[in-house]
Amino acid sequence: MKKYLFFAIFLASGVFTLNAQTKSELQIGLAMPQGDFADDDEDDAIFDGSGVASTGLYVGYKLLSPLKTDGLFWTLNAGIMYNDLQSDFKDDLEDEMDDADDFSLPKYLNVPILAGLQYEKSLSDGFKLFGEAGLGLNILKLTNLSASEEDYEYSMTFKPSVKLGYKIGAGIVLQDKYTISLNYLGLGSHKVKYESEVEYDGDRERDDDKFEKALSVSSLNITFGIRF
């Protein structure tokens, strides 16, 4: 709890630095899972530390507020990162669940909220390089898993997990309006809690559990942005 309070204070202090020269930036790009998040060990998939996540989509918003040092900005980033499961893993699961009338597999949603600093250096008219770093919180949420047959229904509901996260990255700014950036995001190790429910012949049973091993979420994101 103390580490989350520290971030809240840090974030609040940054908000108070906003001024009339604050810039806004909309971002969209690819989210490429790294490390355990991308690991394709089907035996350890999802619940035992292997994310089996595929390349997905990132949509974000960034605030940049200039500080006294020329080219230095305080930043606030908020985004949504969506990743599905890898197609080979999904195909294998679909084969195993061939008898099911209907089923849905989980997908990953990450919501990083990060505050930090960005430094920009002009190399020529209309062309700048920048580096950035940020620290904050990430919220991981998996969509539900479910399957049903004629007299049998099974569902698993995953609860949100909040952990500290960070980002480091670099990029270019064109004409003070367009950006291209490459960022590494480390979004925490999550032992997600979930509730499973089984209904068979009218009898219903619920159970609460959590991942056997924490899932470490990391991603290499390439994004394109527009400032206004």
VEXNU-535936 format. One record per residue: residue number from 1; y, z, x of N, C-alpha, C, CB in turn. Coordinates in nm, 3 decimals, decimal comma. Glycine has a CB too. Example, Ala and Ser with C-alpha at 12.3 -4.5 7.8 and 13.67 -1.06 7.14 Angstrom:
BEGIN
     k        ny        nz        nx       cay       caz       cax        cy        cz        cx       cby       cbz       cbx
     1    -0,569     0,780     1,319    -0,450     0,780     1,230    -0,330     0,780     1,320    -0,447     0,905     1,131
     2    -0,225     0,708     1,285    -0,106     0,714     1,367     0,003     0,787     1,290    -0,060     0,572     1,408
This chain:
BEGIN
     k        ny        nz        nx       cay       caz       cax        cy        cz        cx       cby       cbz       cbx
     1    -0,120     0,000     0,082     0,000     0,000     0,000     0,126     0,000     0,086     0,000     0,121    -0,093
     2     0,123     0,073     0,200     0,242     0,081     0,286     0,279    -0,056     0,342     0,218     0,179     0,400
     3     0,177    -0,136     0,377     0,207    -0,268     0,433     0,270    -0,359     0,328     0,081    -0,332     0,490
     4     0,230    -0,344     0,201     0,291    -0,424     0,096     0,434    -0,379     0,071     0,208    -0,415    -0,033
     5     0,460    -0,247     0,081     0,594    -0,194     0,063     0,686    -0,244     0,173     0,592    -0,041     0,060
     6     0,634    -0,248     0,297     0,713    -0,299     0,409     0,755    -0,443     0,384     0,633    -0,288     0,540
     7     0,660    -0,524     0,336     0,695    -0,663     0,308     0,799    -0,674     0,198     0,571    -0,742     0,269
     8     0,787    -0,593     0,094     0,884    -0,596    -0,016     1,024    -0,564     0,034     0,843    -0,498    -0,127
     9     1,035    -0,465     0,125     1,165    -0,430     0,182     1,218    -0,545     0,267     1,154    -0,301     0,266
    10     1,130    -0,606     0,346     1,169    -0,719     0,430     1,217    -0,836     0,345     1,053    -0,763     0,519
    11     1,146    -0,863     0,237     1,183    -0,971     0,147     1,316    -0,943     0,081     1,075    -0,990     0,041
    12     1,337    -0,819     0,035     1,462    -0,783    -0,030     1,580    -0,797     0,065     1,455    -0,641    -0,084
    13     1,560    -0,759     0,191     1,669    -0,770     0,288     1,708    -0,915     0,310     1,630    -0,706     0,421
    14     1,608    -1,005     0,304     1,637    -1,146     0,319     1,712    -1,202     0,200     1,510    -1,223     0,339
    15     1,678    -1,158     0,080     1,745    -1,206    -0,040     1,895    -1,178    -0,033     1,685    -1,141    -0,165
    16     1,931    -1,063     0,023     2,071    -1,025     0,028     2,150    -1,107     0,130     2,083    -0,879     0,062
    17     2,082    -1,187     0,213     2,153    -1,272     0,308     2,188    -1,408     0,249     2,070    -1,290     0,434
    18     2,144    -1,437     0,128     2,171    -1,567     0,067     2,320    -1,589     0,053     2,102    -1,577    -0,070
    19     2,364    -1,713     0,079     2,504    -1,747     0,065     2,518    -1,888     0,009     2,578    -1,735     0,199
    20     2,641    -1,935     0,004     2,667    -2,065    -0,059     2,604    -2,180     0,018     2,816    -2,088    -0,071
    21     2,569    -2,160     0,144     2,510    -2,266     0,226     2,357    -2,268     0,218     2,554    -2,251     0,371
    22     2,301    -2,186     0,133     2,156    -2,181     0,118     2,102    -2,316     0,070     2,116    -2,070     0,019
    23     1,992    -2,359     0,132     1,929    -2,486     0,096     1,797    -2,459     0,024     1,905    -2,573     0,222
    24     1,762    -2,550    -0,065     1,634    -2,544    -0,134     1,551    -2,666    -0,095     1,653    -2,539    -0,288
    25     1,421    -2,647    -0,089     1,332    -2,756    -0,049     1,205    -2,755    -0,134     1,297    -2,746     0,101
    26     1,174    -2,867    -0,193     1,047    -2,884    -0,265     0,947    -2,952    -0,172     1,067    -2,967    -0,395
    27     0,822    -2,904    -0,174     0,722    -2,953    -0,082     0,594    -2,992    -0,156     0,691    -2,849     0,025
    28     0,527    -3,093    -0,104     0,395    -3,130    -0,154     0,314    -3,185    -0,038     0,406    -3,234    -0,271
    29     0,185    -3,157    -0,037     0,105    -3,207     0,073    -0,042    -3,172     0,061     0,157    -3,154     0,202
    30    -0,113    -3,192     0,172    -0,257    -3,167     0,178    -0,285    -3,030     0,237    -0,327    -3,276     0,261
    31    -0,386    -2,963     0,182    -0,431    -2,833     0,232    -0,573    -2,849     0,285    -0,424    -2,723     0,120
    32    -0,588    -2,842     0,417    -0,717    -2,868     0,481    -0,778    -2,735     0,528    -0,700    -2,966     0,601
    33    -0,882    -2,686     0,460    -0,943    -2,557     0,494    -0,990    -2,552     0,639    -1,060    -2,529     0,401
    34    -0,981    -2,432     0,697    -1,022    -2,410     0,835    -1,119    -2,292     0,842    -0,900    -2,386     0,925
    35    -1,195    -2,285     0,950    -1,280    -2,170     0,977    -1,380    -2,140     0,866    -1,194    -2,050     1,000
    36    -1,392    -2,011     0,832    -1,488    -1,969     0,730    -1,459    -2,029     0,594    -1,490    -1,818     0,720
    37    -1,332    -2,057     0,567    -1,296    -2,113     0,437    -1,358    -2,252     0,419    -1,144    -2,121     0,422
    38    -1,373    -2,325     0,529    -1,431    -2,459     0,524    -1,581    -2,459     0,554    -1,361    -2,549     0,622
    39    -1,635    -2,346     0,599    -1,775    -2,340     0,640    -1,867    -2,384     0,526    -1,812    -2,197     0,685
    40    -1,967    -2,467     0,561    -2,052    -2,527     0,457    -2,194    -2,470     0,456    -2,058    -2,677     0,476
    41    -2,210    -2,347     0,501    -2,341    -2,282     0,495    -2,371    -2,245     0,350    -2,345    -2,154     0,587
    42    -2,458    -2,322     0,287    -2,485    -2,302     0,144    -2,552    -2,168     0,115    -2,572    -2,414     0,092
    43    -2,626    -2,114     0,214    -2,692    -1,985     0,192    -2,591    -1,871     0,181    -2,790    -1,957     0,306
    44    -2,475    -1,887     0,246    -2,372    -1,783     0,244    -2,252    -1,822     0,158    -2,326    -1,752     0,386
    45    -2,268    -1,925     0,077    -2,155    -1,983     0,005    -2,086    -1,882    -0,087    -2,201    -2,101    -0,077
    46    -1,956    -1,877    -0,076    -1,863    -1,801    -0,160    -1,881    -1,650    -0,146    -1,882    -1,841    -0,305
    47    -1,999    -1,598    -0,178    -2,018    -1,453    -0,186    -2,047    -1,387    -0,052    -2,130    -1,423    -0,280
    48    -2,086    -1,465     0,048    -2,126    -1,408     0,177    -2,046    -1,464     0,294    -2,273    -1,433     0,200
    49    -1,922    -1,505     0,269    -1,832    -1,539     0,378    -1,808    -1,686     0,405    -1,882    -1,481     0,498
    50    -1,885    -1,776     0,343    -1,864    -1,920     0,362    -1,792    -1,977     0,239    -1,999    -1,994     0,385
    51    -1,674    -2,035     0,262    -1,594    -2,081     0,149    -1,638    -2,213     0,089    -1,453    -2,094     0,192
    52    -1,698    -2,301     0,170    -1,741    -2,434     0,126    -1,626    -2,506     0,053    -1,865    -2,423     0,033
    53    -1,504    -2,485     0,100    -1,386    -2,543     0,034    -1,355    -2,682     0,088    -1,264    -2,451     0,051
    54    -1,311    -2,769     0,001    -1,274    -2,905     0,039    -1,123    -2,917     0,054    -1,327    -3,006    -0,065
    55    -1,080    -3,028     0,113    -0,936    -3,055     0,125    -0,873    -3,060    -0,013    -0,911    -3,188     0,201
    56    -0,760    -2,992    -0,026    -0,695    -2,981    -0,156    -0,547    -3,013    -0,152    -0,714    -2,844    -0,212
    57    -0,476    -2,956    -0,245    -0,334    -2,987    -0,266    -0,249    -2,862    -0,249    -0,313    -3,049    -0,406
    58    -0,134    -2,879    -0,187    -0,036    -2,771    -0,176     0,095    -2,817    -0,237    -0,016    -2,728    -0,027
    59     0,152    -2,733    -0,323     0,285    -2,756    -0,380     0,367    -2,630    -0,355     0,277    -2,792    -0,534
    60     0,487    -2,647    -0,300     0,563    -2,528    -0,264     0,713    -2,544    -0,279     0,532    -2,489    -0,125
    61     0,780    -2,431    -0,264     0,926    -2,423    -0,272     0,974    -2,336    -0,157     0,974    -2,366    -0,411
    62     1,079    -2,380    -0,088     1,133    -2,304     0,024     1,284    -2,286     0,009     1,101    -2,374     0,158
    63     1,328    -2,164     0,034     1,471    -2,133     0,045     1,504    -2,115     0,192     1,508    -2,006    -0,038
    64     1,615    -2,175     0,237     1,663    -2,158     0,373     1,806    -2,108     0,369     1,652    -2,290     0,454
    65     1,829    -1,989     0,423     1,962    -1,931     0,425     2,008    -1,917     0,571     1,965    -1,793     0,353
    66     2,118    -1,984     0,609     2,162    -1,981     0,750     2,205    -1,842     0,795     2,276    -2,079     0,770
    67     2,168    -1,809     0,918     2,211    -1,685     0,981     2,325    -1,716     1,079     2,092    -1,616     1,054
    68     2,371    -1,615     1,150     2,488    -1,632     1,237     2,460    -1,724     1,355     2,536    -1,497     1,287
    69     2,337    -1,720     1,405     2,300    -1,808     1,516     2,285    -1,951     1,466     2,169    -1,761     1,582
    70     2,351    -2,045     1,533     2,348    -2,185     1,490     2,205    -2,239     1,490     2,437    -2,271     1,581
    71     2,164    -2,298     1,378     2,031    -2,356     1,366     1,923    -2,260     1,321     1,991    -2,414     1,494
    72     1,958    -2,132     1,304     1,860    -2,031     1,265     1,873    -1,998     1,117     1,876    -1,903     1,350
    73     1,760    -1,997     1,047     1,759    -1,972     0,903     1,660    -1,861     0,869     1,723    -2,101     0,825
    74     1,698    -1,780     0,772     1,601    -1,693     0,705     1,535    -1,777     0,597     1,670    -1,563     0,645
    75     1,403    -1,765     0,581     1,332    -1,849     0,484     1,248    -1,765     0,388     1,242    -1,949     0,557
    76     1,234    -1,818     0,269     1,142    -1,765     0,169     1,058    -1,880     0,118     1,219    -1,693     0,052
    77     0,927    -1,869     0,132     0,834    -1,973     0,088     0,744    -1,921    -0,023     0,749    -2,024     0,205
    78     0,727    -2,000    -0,126     0,632    -1,968    -0,232     0,558    -2,097    -0,269     0,704    -1,905    -0,358
    79     0,428    -2,089    -0,282     0,353    -2,210    -0,311     0,222    -2,183    -0,383     0,326    -2,285    -0,185
    80     0,158    -2,290    -0,422     0,024    -2,285    -0,483    -0,065    -2,381    -0,406     0,029    -2,322    -0,637
    81    -0,178    -2,330    -0,361    -0,274    -2,411    -0,286    -0,404    -2,419    -0,367    -0,299    -2,351    -0,143
    82    -0,445    -2,540    -0,396    -0,564    -2,563    -0,480    -0,672    -2,631    -0,398    -0,528    -2,649    -0,605
    83    -0,791    -2,572    -0,397    -0,905    -2,633    -0,327    -1,030    -2,626    -0,414    -0,931    -2,562    -0,192
    84    -1,096    -2,738    -0,427    -1,224    -2,744    -0,497    -1,336    -2,715    -0,397    -1,245    -2,884    -0,565
    85    -1,459    -2,705    -0,445    -1,575    -2,693    -0,358    -1,610    -2,830    -0,301    -1,695    -2,633    -0,434
    86    -1,676    -2,831    -0,186    -1,716    -2,956    -0,123    -1,815    -3,031    -0,212    -1,778    -2,929     0,015
    87    -1,803    -3,162    -0,212    -1,879    -3,245    -0,306    -2,031    -3,232    -0,286    -1,838    -3,390    -0,292
    88    -2,078    -3,224    -0,161    -2,222    -3,212    -0,137    -2,276    -3,081    -0,196    -2,253    -3,218     0,013
    89    -2,200    -2,974    -0,178    -2,242    -2,845    -0,232    -2,244    -2,848    -0,384    -2,150    -2,733    -0,182
    90    -2,142    -2,909    -0,444    -2,137    -2,921    -0,590    -2,255    -3,003    -0,642    -2,004    -2,986    -0,634
    91    -2,288    -3,111    -0,572    -2,400    -3,195    -0,615    -2,532    -3,117    -0,613    -2,412    -3,319    -0,524
    92    -2,550    -3,035    -0,508    -2,673    -2,955    -0,500    -2,680    -2,854    -0,615    -2,680    -2,881    -0,365
    93    -2,567    -2,790    -0,645    -2,565    -2,694    -0,756    -2,590    -2,763    -0,889    -2,432    -2,620    -0,759
    94    -2,532    -2,880    -0,906    -2,551    -2,953    -1,031    -2,698    -2,992    -1,050    -2,462    -3,078    -1,034
    95    -2,766    -3,025    -0,939    -2,909    -3,056    -0,948    -2,989    -2,933    -0,991    -2,962    -3,109    -0,813
    96    -2,951    -2,816    -0,936    -3,021    -2,692    -0,971    -2,995    -2,652    -1,116    -2,978    -2,580    -0,878
    97    -2,879    -2,691    -1,169    -2,841    -2,652    -1,305    -2,859    -2,768    -1,402    -2,696    -2,603    -1,308
    98    -2,953    -2,855    -1,370    -2,974    -2,975    -1,450    -3,013    -2,944    -1,594    -3,080    -3,062    -1,387
    99    -3,078    -2,830    -1,616    -3,122    -2,794    -1,751    -3,010    -2,733    -1,836    -3,238    -2,696    -1,743
   100    -2,899    -2,701    -1,774    -2,788    -2,638    -1,848    -2,720    -2,739    -1,939    -2,685    -2,577    -1,750
   101    -2,685    -2,693    -2,060    -2,611    -2,779    -2,153    -2,468    -2,800    -2,105    -2,612    -2,719    -2,294
   102    -2,412    -2,695    -2,045    -2,274    -2,701    -1,999    -2,257    -2,601    -1,885    -2,174    -2,672    -2,115
   103    -2,176    -2,635    -1,786    -2,149    -2,541    -1,678    -2,018    -2,578    -1,609    -2,266    -2,539    -1,576
   104    -1,958    -2,480    -1,545    -1,837    -2,502    -1,466    -1,847    -2,422    -1,337    -1,708    -2,464    -1,546
   105    -1,800    -2,480    -1,228    -1,806    -2,417    -1,097    -1,668    -2,366    -1,057    -1,861    -2,515    -0,991
   106    -1,663    -2,262    -0,975    -1,532    -2,206    -0,939    -1,452    -2,297    -0,847    -1,550    -2,072    -0,872
   107    -1,322    -2,282    -0,854    -1,227    -2,348    -0,766    -1,133    -2,242    -0,711    -1,147    -2,462    -0,841
   108    -1,072    -2,271    -0,597    -0,985    -2,174    -0,531    -0,838    -2,200    -0,561    -1,009    -2,176    -0,380
   109    -0,768    -2,095    -0,597    -0,623    -2,098    -0,609    -0,565    -1,990    -0,519    -0,577    -2,079    -0,757
   110    -0,480    -2,029    -0,424    -0,409    -1,934    -0,339    -0,260    -1,946    -0,365    -0,441    -1,960    -0,188
   111    -0,194    -1,831    -0,375    -0,050    -1,828    -0,399     0,015    -1,747    -0,286    -0,016    -1,766    -0,540
   112     0,053    -1,814    -0,175     0,120    -1,742    -0,066     0,270    -1,727    -0,094     0,098    -1,816     0,067
   113     0,321    -1,606    -0,071     0,464    -1,577    -0,082     0,506    -1,518     0,052     0,497    -1,479    -0,203
   114     0,579    -1,596     0,132     0,603    -1,562     0,272     0,752    -1,567     0,304     0,526    -1,655     0,364
   115     0,799    -1,469     0,378     0,937    -1,466     0,426     0,935    -1,473     0,578     1,011    -1,337     0,377
   116     1,034    -1,540     0,637     1,034    -1,552     0,782     1,160    -1,616     0,836     0,916    -1,632     0,826
   117     1,144    -1,682     0,951     1,256    -1,745     1,020     1,221    -1,889     1,054     1,292    -1,666     1,148
   118     1,325    -1,973     1,057     1,309    -2,112     1,096     1,425    -2,150     1,187     1,303    -2,206     0,972
   119     1,391    -2,218     1,297     1,496    -2,264     1,390     1,493    -2,415     1,397     1,477    -2,201     1,532
   120     1,610    -2,477     1,381     1,622    -2,622     1,385     1,709    -2,665     1,502     1,680    -2,675     1,252
   121     1,667    -2,771     1,570     1,741    -2,825     1,684     1,764    -2,973     1,663     1,664    -2,800     1,817
   122     1,893    -3,013     1,666     1,928    -3,154     1,647     1,905    -3,230     1,777     2,075    -3,168     1,601
   123     1,829    -3,340     1,769     1,804    -3,424     1,886     1,888    -3,550     1,885     1,658    -3,461     1,893
   124     1,923    -3,595     1,768     2,011    -3,711     1,753     2,067    -3,709     1,612     1,934    -3,845     1,782
   125     2,156    -3,801     1,585     2,217    -3,805     1,453     2,110    -3,831     1,346     2,327    -3,915     1,447
   126     2,096    -3,735     1,256     2,000    -3,750     1,147     1,856    -3,716     1,181     2,003    -3,887     1,097
   127     1,834    -3,655     1,299     1,698    -3,622     1,339     1,694    -3,483     1,403     1,641    -3,727     1,437
   128     1,613    -3,393     1,346     1,601    -3,257     1,398     1,453    -3,219     1,410     1,674    -3,156     1,306
   129     1,426    -3,132     1,505     1,297    -3,067     1,516     1,311    -2,923     1,470     1,241    -3,074     1,660
   130     1,204    -2,865     1,413     1,212    -2,724     1,376     1,078    -2,655     1,398     1,255    -2,710     1,231
   131     1,087    -2,525     1,418     0,970    -2,439     1,423     0,991    -2,324     1,327     0,945    -2,387     1,567
   132     0,884    -2,275     1,269     0,898    -2,168     1,170     0,780    -2,072     1,177     0,910    -2,226     1,029
   133     0,804    -1,950     1,129     0,700    -1,849     1,118     0,733    -1,761     0,999     0,687    -1,764     1,249
   134     0,631    -1,715     0,930     0,653    -1,632     0,812     0,541    -1,532     0,792     0,667    -1,718     0,688
   135     0,574    -1,424     0,723     0,479    -1,318     0,693     0,497    -1,276     0,548     0,498    -1,197     0,789
   136     0,388    -1,242     0,482     0,401    -1,200     0,343     0,269    -1,168     0,278     0,471    -1,306     0,264
   137     0,259    -1,203     0,151     0,140    -1,174     0,072     0,076    -1,303     0,023     0,175    -1,083    -0,047
   138    -0,056    -1,298     0,008    -0,128    -1,409    -0,054    -0,214    -1,355    -0,168    -0,216    -1,484     0,049
   139    -0,209    -1,425    -0,280    -0,292    -1,391    -0,395    -0,401    -1,498    -0,407    -0,206    -1,382    -0,527
   140    -0,525    -1,455    -0,396    -0,639    -1,545    -0,412    -0,701    -1,525    -0,550    -0,745    -1,522    -0,301
   141    -0,721    -1,636    -0,621    -0,787    -1,631    -0,752    -0,886    -1,746    -0,760    -0,683    -1,640    -0,868
   142    -1,010    -1,713    -0,796    -1,111    -1,815    -0,822    -1,123    -1,836    -0,972    -1,248    -1,774    -0,761
   143    -1,137    -1,960    -1,012    -1,161    -1,988    -1,153    -1,303    -1,945    -1,190    -1,139    -2,138    -1,185
   144    -1,330    -1,935    -1,318    -1,457    -1,879    -1,366    -1,576    -1,971    -1,336    -1,449    -1,852    -1,514
   145    -1,690    -1,908    -1,317    -1,818    -1,977    -1,310    -1,891    -1,951    -1,441    -1,904    -1,930    -1,186
   146    -1,948    -2,055    -1,500    -2,019    -2,035    -1,626    -2,130    -2,139    -1,642    -1,922    -2,044    -1,746
   147    -2,230    -2,101    -1,720    -2,341    -2,192    -1,752    -2,400    -2,150    -1,885    -2,450    -2,191    -1,640
   148    -2,447    -2,247    -1,960    -2,506    -2,215    -2,091    -2,620    -2,312    -2,122    -2,399    -2,221    -2,202
   149    -2,721    -2,257    -2,189    -2,830    -2,335    -2,245    -2,842    -2,298    -2,392    -2,965    -2,308    -2,168
   150    -2,949    -2,339    -2,453    -2,963    -2,322    -2,599    -2,952    -2,176    -2,642    -3,097    -2,379    -2,645
   151    -3,020    -2,085    -2,575    -3,017    -1,944    -2,615    -2,974    -1,852    -2,500    -3,155    -1,902    -2,665
   152    -2,902    -1,910    -2,404    -2,867    -1,833    -2,284    -2,726    -1,872    -2,239    -2,969    -1,858    -2,169
   153    -2,645    -1,771    -2,209    -2,511    -1,795    -2,156    -2,486    -1,700    -2,039    -2,403    -1,776    -2,266
   154    -2,424    -1,755    -1,935    -2,391    -1,674    -1,817    -2,249    -1,707    -1,773    -2,493    -1,700    -1,700
   155    -2,173    -1,604    -1,740    -2,036    -1,627    -1,692    -2,002    -1,526    -1,583    -1,935    -1,619    -1,808
   156    -1,912    -1,566    -1,497    -1,865    -1,480    -1,390    -1,713    -1,495    -1,383    -1,933    -1,515    -1,252
   157    -1,642    -1,385    -1,399    -1,496    -1,385    -1,397    -1,448    -1,314    -1,271    -1,438    -1,316    -1,524
   158    -1,373    -1,385    -1,189    -1,326    -1,331    -1,061    -1,187    -1,269    -1,078    -1,323    -1,442    -0,953
   159    -1,169    -1,154    -1,017    -1,040    -1,086    -1,025    -0,950    -1,130    -0,909    -1,059    -0,932    -1,023
   160    -0,817    -1,129    -0,928    -0,727    -1,166    -0,819    -0,740    -1,069    -0,702    -0,581    -1,169    -0,869
   161    -0,722    -1,121    -0,582    -0,724    -1,040    -0,461    -0,595    -1,064    -0,383    -0,849    -1,074    -0,372
   162    -0,529    -0,956    -0,342    -0,402    -0,965    -0,270    -0,419    -0,913    -0,128    -0,291    -0,885    -0,344
   163    -0,380    -0,996    -0,030    -0,387    -0,957     0,110    -0,263    -1,008     0,184    -0,516    -1,013     0,176
   164    -0,239    -0,950     0,302    -0,132    -1,000     0,386    -0,166    -1,139     0,438    -0,106    -0,904     0,504
   165    -0,063    -1,223     0,452    -0,082    -1,357     0,504     0,031    -1,394     0,598    -0,092    -1,457     0,391
   166     0,012    -1,504     0,671     0,116    -1,550     0,763     0,109    -1,702     0,776     0,102    -1,482     0,902
   167     0,214    -1,758     0,834     0,215    -1,901     0,864     0,293    -1,925     0,992     0,275    -1,982     0,747
   168     0,252    -2,024     1,067     0,328    -2,074     1,181     0,325    -2,226     1,172     0,269    -2,022     1,318
   169     0,435    -2,288     1,210     0,438    -2,432     1,196     0,557    -2,498     1,263     0,435    -2,469     1,054
   170     0,561    -2,629     1,253     0,669    -2,708     1,312     0,681    -2,837     1,232     0,643    -2,738     1,463
   171     0,794    -2,906     1,254     0,813    -3,031     1,183     0,942    -3,100     1,219     0,809    -3,007     1,035
   172     0,978    -3,198     1,140     1,101    -3,274     1,162     1,183    -3,278     1,034     1,069    -3,418     1,211
   173     1,315    -3,293     1,053     1,408    -3,311     0,942     1,480    -3,443     0,961     1,511    -3,192     0,933
   174     1,480    -3,526     0,859     1,545    -3,657     0,864     1,665    -3,659     0,770     1,446    -3,768     0,826
   175     1,780    -3,695     0,825     1,904    -3,709     0,747     1,939    -3,581     0,671     1,891    -3,825     0,649
   176     1,899    -3,466     0,725     1,925    -3,336     0,661     1,872    -3,330     0,517     2,074    -3,308     0,662
   177     1,776    -3,414     0,485     1,727    -3,420     0,346     1,576    -3,422     0,336     1,783    -3,541     0,278
   178     1,509    -3,494     0,424     1,364    -3,511     0,414     1,294    -3,438     0,529     1,326    -3,660     0,413
   179     1,180    -3,378     0,500     1,107    -3,304     0,603     0,960    -3,344     0,604     1,120    -3,153     0,580
   180     0,902    -3,336     0,723     0,758    -3,349     0,742     0,716    -3,231     0,828     0,718    -3,488     0,808
   181     0,618    -3,154     0,782     0,582    -3,033     0,856     0,431    -3,015     0,863     0,646    -2,911     0,793
   182     0,388    -2,945     0,968     0,248    -2,909     0,987     0,243    -2,758     1,005     0,185    -2,984     1,109
   183     0,169    -2,689     0,919     0,164    -2,544     0,921     0,021    -2,493     0,919     0,241    -2,487     0,802
   184    -0,002    -2,387     0,997    -0,128    -2,314     0,988    -0,104    -2,188     0,906    -0,184    -2,279     1,131
   185    -0,184    -2,168     0,802    -0,172    -2,052     0,716    -0,296    -1,965     0,729    -0,151    -2,094     0,569
   186    -0,275    -1,840     0,766    -0,381    -1,740     0,764    -0,357    -1,650     0,645    -0,387    -1,659     0,897
   187    -0,442    -1,658     0,544    -0,412    -1,597     0,415    -0,501    -1,478     0,379    -0,423    -1,700     0,307
   188    -0,555    -1,413     0,481    -0,624    -1,287     0,459    -0,773    -1,300     0,436    -0,563    -1,218     0,343
   189    -0,842    -1,187     0,453    -0,986    -1,177     0,427    -1,007    -1,101     0,297    -1,061    -1,108     0,545
   190    -1,073    -1,164     0,202    -1,079    -1,114     0,065    -1,222    -1,078     0,024    -1,022    -1,217    -0,031
   191    -1,244    -0,951    -0,014    -1,369    -0,911    -0,078    -1,343    -0,910    -0,228    -1,419    -0,769    -0,027
   192    -1,356    -1,025    -0,287    -1,317    -1,044    -0,427    -1,411    -0,968    -0,520    -1,317    -1,194    -0,462
   193    -1,352    -0,900    -0,617    -1,430    -0,833    -0,721    -1,450    -0,929    -0,838    -1,359    -0,702    -0,768
   194    -1,561    -0,912    -0,908    -1,588    -1,000    -1,022    -1,672    -0,928    -1,126    -1,659    -1,129    -0,976
   195    -1,668    -0,982    -1,246    -1,749    -0,931    -1,357    -1,842    -1,041    -1,404    -1,659    -0,880    -1,474
   196    -1,971    -1,011    -1,408    -2,069    -1,109    -1,458    -2,118    -1,065    -1,596    -2,188    -1,124    -1,359
   197    -2,146    -1,163    -1,679    -2,192    -1,135    -1,815    -2,305    -1,230    -1,850    -2,075    -1,148    -1,917
   198    -2,413    -1,174    -1,900    -2,530    -1,252    -1,941    -2,557    -1,225    -2,089    -2,655    -1,218    -1,855
   199    -2,574    -1,331    -2,165    -2,611    -1,317    -2,306    -2,738    -1,398    -2,330    -2,496    -1,364    -2,400
   200    -2,841    -1,329    -2,381    -2,970    -1,394    -2,406    -3,027    -1,345    -2,538    -3,069    -1,367    -2,290
   201    -3,052    -1,437    -2,628    -3,106    -1,403    -2,761    -3,025    -1,295    -2,831    -3,251    -1,358    -2,749
   202    -2,894    -1,305    -2,817    -2,806    -1,210    -2,885    -2,778    -1,082    -2,809    -2,862    -1,175    -3,015
   203    -2,854    -1,054    -2,702    -2,830    -0,935    -2,620    -2,733    -0,969    -2,508    -2,963    -0,880    -2,562
   204    -2,636    -0,880    -2,485    -2,533    -0,904    -2,385    -2,533    -0,792    -2,281    -2,393    -0,916    -2,452
   205    -2,519    -0,833    -2,155    -2,518    -0,736    -2,046    -2,406    -0,772    -1,949    -2,655    -0,732    -1,973
   206    -2,326    -0,670    -1,910    -2,216    -0,690    -1,816    -2,241    -0,611    -1,688    -2,081    -0,648    -1,880
   207    -2,185    -0,663    -1,578    -2,199    -0,593    -1,451    -2,078    -0,624    -1,364    -2,331    -0,635    -1,378
   208    -2,028    -0,523    -1,290    -1,917    -0,540    -1,197    -1,970    -0,539    -1,055    -1,810    -0,429    -1,217
   209    -1,916    -0,627    -0,972    -1,962    -0,636    -0,834    -1,849    -0,694    -0,749    -2,091    -0,722    -0,823
   210    -1,875    -0,714    -0,621    -1,779    -0,778    -0,532    -1,854    -0,857    -0,425    -1,685    -0,673    -0,466
   211    -1,781    -0,943    -0,353    -1,843    -1,025    -0,250    -1,918    -0,937    -0,150    -1,737    -1,111    -0,178
   212    -2,033    -0,985    -0,103    -2,108    -0,912    -0,001    -2,031    -0,909     0,131    -2,246    -0,976     0,020
   213    -1,962    -1,018     0,161    -1,885    -1,030     0,285    -1,748    -1,088     0,251    -1,958    -1,118     0,390
   214    -1,645    -1,037     0,318    -1,509    -1,085     0,291    -1,497    -1,233     0,326    -1,406    -1,003     0,371
   215    -1,425    -1,306     0,242    -1,398    -1,447     0,265    -1,263    -1,461     0,333    -1,401    -1,527     0,131
   216    -1,264    -1,514     0,455    -1,140    -1,536     0,531    -1,082    -1,671     0,493    -1,166    -1,527     0,684
   217    -0,959    -1,670     0,443    -0,894    -1,793     0,395    -0,791    -1,840     0,497    -0,827    -1,770     0,256
   218    -0,809    -1,961     0,546    -0,711    -2,022     0,637    -0,706    -2,172     0,610    -0,746    -1,993     0,786
   219    -0,590    -2,230     0,639    -0,571    -2,371     0,605    -0,467    -2,434     0,697    -0,527    -2,386     0,458
   220    -0,488    -2,561     0,729    -0,391    -2,641     0,802    -0,328    -2,736     0,701    -0,457    -2,719     0,923
   221    -0,199    -2,720     0,677    -0,131    -2,796     0,573    -0,031    -2,893     0,632    -0,061    -2,702     0,475
   222    -0,034    -3,016     0,586     0,069    -3,113     0,619     0,147    -3,142     0,491     0,009    -3,244     0,681
   223     0,279    -3,123     0,497     0,360    -3,134     0,376     0,480    -3,225     0,398     0,407    -2,996     0,331
   224     0,523    -3,283     0,289     0,645    -3,363     0,284     0,742    -3,292     0,191     0,616    -3,511     0,237
   225     0,868    -3,282     0,233     0,965    -3,207     0,155     1,094    -3,284     0,132     0,996    -3,077     0,221
   226     1,165    -3,242     0,030     1,297    -3,297     0,002     1,392    -3,181    -0,026     1,294    -3,397    -0,118
   227     1,509    -3,183     0,039     1,606    -3,075     0,026     1,716    -3,113    -0,072     1,666    -3,039     0,163
   228     1,769    -3,010    -0,135     1,880    -3,033    -0,228     1,967    -2,909    -0,233     1,828    -3,070    -0,369
